[in-house]
Amino acid sequence: MRRGRIKSEMSMRFIFNLRKTISAVAFLAQREQTLDMFLSIKMLYLADKRALQTWGKTITGDRMVSMPKGPVLSTVYNLFKGEGEEADLEEWNAHFGETVNNKIRLLKEPDIEALSEDEIDVLDAARAEVEKYAPWDVADWLHKTCPEWEDPHGSSRPIDPAVILRNSGRSEEEIQMIEESTQTFNQIQRFVSSL
């Protein structure tokens, strides 16, 4: 059994933030000139993971999953494939052109102001980390360095954010506080969006 695999069900869920996600992808695309889809998905995952470990919340709010080539953000992965909620796809496609040779093309400048300086630093650090490896080695490297990843045997498997927090040394009390804070934030977000 893997370290930290204590709870059997996930109790920590975030609300996906399309605006921040688009800003994060656009920020990476600006830094890279031509951004590889596979590598950008890994950079975003690592940035969200580091944000979770540091602040108890992610940048994108996306659901983390294990896939055969390593951990990914589920909604982001689907958006890159042209799948998902119609309104999300419409907004996504307004910023990014069709991928050609798995490269992302930025169509218009998004509002990078949606990202804090700390979030930009985390994205930059994730980008630098992934760039240390040849693209064909990134999946193997993530399998070895992300203990939360579990082989989904050709499918996908949810990653519980609490496992990442446990693996990074957070106590059960800290994790419970983060879960409660996340639930309160989600309730406020739902209330505000219903107005």
C-alpha positions as CSV (number, residue, x, y, z in Angstrom):
1,M,0.0,0.0,0.0
2,R,1.3,3.5,-0.9
3,R,2.2,6.0,1.8
4,G,-0.8,8.2,2.5
5,R,-3.5,5.9,1.1
6,I,-5.6,6.2,4.3
7,K,-9.0,7.4,3.1
8,S,-10.9,5.4,0.5
9,E,-13.1,8.3,-0.8
10,M,-12.1,11.8,-1.8
11,S,-13.6,14.5,0.3
12,M,-11.6,17.4,-1.2
13,R,-12.9,18.8,-4.4
14,F,-12.2,22.2,-6.0
15,I,-14.2,24.2,-8.5
16,F,-12.7,24.4,-11.9
17,N,-11.7,27.9,-12.8
18,L,-11.7,28.3,-16.6
19,R,-10.5,31.9,-16.6
20,K,-7.4,31.0,-14.5
21,T,-6.8,27.9,-16.5
22,I,-6.8,29.8,-19.8
23,S,-4.5,32.4,-18.3
24,A,-2.1,29.7,-17.0
25,V,-1.9,28.0,-20.4
26,A,-1.5,31.3,-22.2
27,F,1.3,32.3,-19.8
28,L,3.1,29.0,-20.6
29,A,2.5,29.5,-24.3
30,Q,4.0,33.1,-24.1
31,R,7.1,31.7,-22.3
32,E,7.6,28.8,-24.7
33,Q,6.8,30.4,-28.1
34,T,5.4,27.1,-29.3
35,L,3.9,25.0,-26.5
36,D,3.7,21.3,-26.7
37,M,0.3,20.0,-25.6
38,F,1.6,17.0,-23.7
39,L,4.3,19.0,-21.9
40,S,1.9,21.8,-21.1
41,I,-0.5,19.4,-19.4
42,K,2.4,18.1,-17.3
43,M,3.5,21.6,-16.4
44,L,0.0,22.5,-15.3
45,Y,-0.3,19.4,-13.2
46,L,3.0,20.1,-11.5
47,A,2.0,23.7,-10.9
48,D,-1.4,22.7,-9.4
49,K,0.4,20.1,-7.3
50,R,2.9,22.6,-5.9
51,A,0.2,25.2,-5.3
52,L,-1.8,22.5,-3.4
53,Q,1.2,21.6,-1.3
54,T,2.1,25.2,-0.6
55,W,-1.3,27.0,-0.2
56,G,-3.8,24.1,0.2
57,K,-5.5,25.0,-3.1
58,T,-4.8,24.7,-6.8
59,I,-4.5,27.3,-9.5
60,T,-7.0,25.7,-11.9
61,G,-9.4,23.9,-9.5
62,D,-9.3,21.0,-12.0
63,R,-9.6,17.3,-11.0
64,M,-6.3,15.4,-10.9
65,V,-6.2,12.0,-12.4
66,S,-3.6,9.2,-13.1
67,M,-3.3,8.3,-16.8
68,P,-0.9,5.9,-18.5
69,K,1.6,8.6,-19.3
70,G,1.5,10.2,-15.9
71,P,-0.8,12.5,-13.9
72,V,-2.9,15.1,-15.7
73,L,-5.7,17.6,-15.0
74,S,-8.9,16.0,-16.3
75,T,-10.8,19.0,-17.7
76,V,-7.7,20.6,-19.2
77,Y,-6.9,17.4,-20.9
78,N,-10.4,17.2,-22.4
79,L,-10.2,20.8,-23.5
80,F,-7.0,20.2,-25.4
81,K,-8.8,17.3,-27.1
82,G,-11.8,19.5,-28.0
83,E,-14.1,17.9,-25.5
84,G,-16.1,19.3,-22.6
85,E,-18.8,21.7,-21.7
86,E,-19.9,23.8,-24.7
87,A,-19.5,27.2,-23.0
88,D,-16.0,26.2,-21.8
89,L,-15.0,25.0,-25.2
90,E,-16.2,28.2,-26.8
91,E,-14.1,30.3,-24.4
92,W,-11.1,28.0,-24.8
93,N,-11.3,28.1,-28.6
94,A,-11.5,31.9,-28.6
95,H,-7.9,31.8,-27.0
96,F,-6.3,28.8,-28.6
97,G,-6.2,27.6,-32.2
98,E,-6.4,24.0,-33.2
99,T,-3.3,22.1,-32.2
100,V,-1.0,21.3,-35.1
101,N,1.6,18.6,-34.5
102,N,0.5,18.8,-30.8
103,K,1.6,22.4,-30.5
104,I,-0.7,25.0,-29.0
105,R,-1.3,28.2,-30.9
106,L,-2.3,31.4,-28.9
107,L,-5.0,33.3,-30.8
108,K,-5.5,36.2,-28.4
109,E,-3.9,37.5,-25.3
110,P,-5.9,36.5,-22.2
111,D,-6.1,38.4,-19.0
112,I,-2.9,37.2,-17.2
113,E,-4.0,39.5,-14.3
114,A,-6.2,36.5,-13.3
115,L,-2.9,35.0,-12.0
116,S,-1.2,36.1,-8.8
117,E,2.6,36.6,-8.8
118,D,2.9,33.5,-6.7
119,E,0.9,31.5,-9.2
120,I,3.1,32.8,-12.0
121,D,6.2,31.8,-10.0
122,V,4.8,28.3,-9.5
123,L,4.0,28.0,-13.2
124,D,7.5,29.1,-14.1
125,A,9.0,26.6,-11.7
126,A,6.9,23.8,-13.1
127,R,7.9,24.8,-16.7
128,A,11.6,24.8,-15.7
129,E,11.3,21.4,-14.0
130,V,9.7,19.7,-17.0
131,E,12.2,21.3,-19.4
132,K,15.1,19.5,-17.7
133,Y,14.0,16.3,-19.4
134,A,13.7,15.2,-23.0
135,P,9.9,15.1,-23.9
136,W,10.0,11.3,-24.3
137,D,11.4,10.9,-20.7
138,V,8.8,13.1,-19.0
139,A,6.2,10.4,-18.4
140,D,8.7,8.0,-16.9
141,W,10.1,10.8,-14.7
142,L,6.6,11.6,-13.4
143,H,5.9,8.0,-12.7
144,K,8.9,7.9,-10.5
145,T,8.6,11.3,-8.8
146,C,4.8,11.5,-8.2
147,P,3.9,8.9,-5.6
148,E,0.2,9.8,-5.9
149,W,0.3,8.4,-9.5
150,E,-1.1,4.9,-9.8
151,D,-1.1,2.9,-13.0
152,P,-4.6,3.1,-14.4
153,H,-4.0,0.2,-16.8
154,G,-5.1,2.1,-19.9
155,S,-7.8,4.2,-18.4
156,S,-7.8,6.9,-15.7
157,R,-7.9,6.9,-12.0
158,P,-8.7,9.9,-9.7
159,I,-6.0,11.3,-7.5
160,D,-7.1,12.4,-4.1
161,P,-5.6,15.8,-3.2
162,A,-5.4,14.6,0.4
163,V,-2.9,12.0,-0.7
164,I,-0.6,14.7,-2.2
165,L,-0.9,16.7,1.1
166,R,-0.1,13.6,3.2
167,N,2.9,12.7,1.0
168,S,4.2,16.3,1.4
169,G,4.1,16.0,5.2
170,R,0.8,17.6,6.1
171,S,-0.8,16.3,9.2
172,E,-4.4,14.9,9.3
173,E,-5.5,18.0,11.2
174,E,-4.0,20.3,8.5
175,I,-5.6,18.3,5.8
176,Q,-9.0,18.4,7.5
177,M,-8.7,22.2,7.9
178,I,-7.9,22.5,4.2
179,E,-10.9,20.3,3.3
180,E,-13.2,22.4,5.4
181,S,-11.8,25.6,4.0
182,T,-12.2,24.2,0.5
183,Q,-15.9,23.3,1.2
184,T,-16.6,26.7,2.6
185,F,-15.0,28.4,-0.4
186,N,-16.9,26.2,-2.8
187,Q,-20.2,27.0,-1.1
188,I,-19.5,30.7,-1.4
189,Q,-18.5,30.4,-5.1
190,R,-21.8,28.5,-5.8
191,F,-23.8,31.1,-4.0
192,V,-22.2,34.0,-5.8
193,S,-22.6,32.3,-9.2
194,S,-26.3,31.7,-8.5
195,L,-26.9,35.4,-8.0
